[in-house]
Amino acid sequence: MHPEGWTAKGRSREHTFQRDLTDPDEVGAEVARTAREVAGDLRSDDRLAARVVVKVRFAPFFTSTHGVTLAEPTADADLVAEAAARALERFDLDRPVRLVGVRAEMTPPVVQDGA
């Protein structure tokens, strides 16, 4: 828990590309890579994701998000990446992609007695 009583509710990462991505498989690979980075952040923070949200910014600057709720909270990179892939399936990847992002909405931290 943060010393001032503030606790993060989510962790996210995003990547903007030098060139727009037009291959859906390439977009999927970037979402998976980003999801694994977020999972690493969760493990570093000793937190679990309850929901995973994917953000896609299309050229020329239209942004949309879709998310999925996990069956059980996790910080497992494979499960976070799978959830991100399920969220990505909700997008129509019919335009060039400028940016992808992945956000993990976290469960509340466990408060230790005497802490």
N, C-alpha and C positions, 0 to 999 in steps of 0.2 A: 504494500500500500504506500502511496506517496505521502511524504511527511506532512504535507498541508491538507491531507484528506482527499486529494484528487486521485482518481484511479482511471487509467485509460480503458476505454470501452472497446477499442479495436486497434488493429495494426494493419497497415496497408503499404503497398509498394506499387509504383507505376513506372512505365517506360515509354518514352516518346521516341519514335523512330526517325532516323535521318531521311529515310525514304519510306513512302507509304507501302504497307504490306497489302498484297492483293491475293495471295494464296491462303485459303482457309487453313491448310495444314500448318503453314508458317505461323499464322495467328494463334492456332492451338498450341504450338510448341512454345511460343512466347508466354502465353497464359500459364502453361504448366510450369515454365521456368520461374515466372513471377510468383506463382502459388507456392512453390518450394521455398523461395526466399522468405515469404510471409510465414510459412511453417517454421523456418529456422528462427525467425523473430519470436514466434510464440514460445518455442522451446527455451530461448534465451531469457524470456520473461517469466517462464514457468507458468504459462497460461494456456487455456484451451479455447479453440474456436467452436462456437455453436452454430454459426452461419457463415457462408462464404459468398461474397458479392464480387462480380466481375464488371469492370467498367471498360467500355470500348468507345474511343473517339474516332469517328469517321472523318475523312476529308469531305468537305471543307469545314469541319469543326462542329459536327453534330455529335453529342455525347449521350450514351444510353447506359443503363445498368440493369443487371439481372442477378438475382441471388437464389441460393438454395439453403435450406436448413439441414443441418447434419442430423443423422439418426442419433448419434451420441457425440458429445463434445470431444475434440481431439486436437493434438498438435502433430499428428503423423503426416509427414510430407506427402505420402502417396494418397491418403484420404483427402487432404486439403486440395491436392491437384485434381483428383477425381471429381470433387464437388465443383471446382472451378470449371472443369470440362463440361459438367452437366449444365452449369449456368451459361457457358458459352454457347451451348446448343440452342439456347433461346433467342440468339441473335440471328438476323439475316445478314450474312457476311457477303453482301452483294455490292459493297462499295469499298474503296481503299481505306485501310485502317492506319491512323496516325499514332494512336496511343492505346495501350492496354494497361489496366490496373486490376489488382486483386486486393480485397479487404476481408479480413477475418473479424467478425463481430464476436467478441470474447465473452466467456462466462465470467462472473465475478470472481475475484481472487479469493483463495482460501486464506482466512485470517488465522494465524497461529495464536494459541493461548499464550499469554505472557509477552506478546510482541508489542 
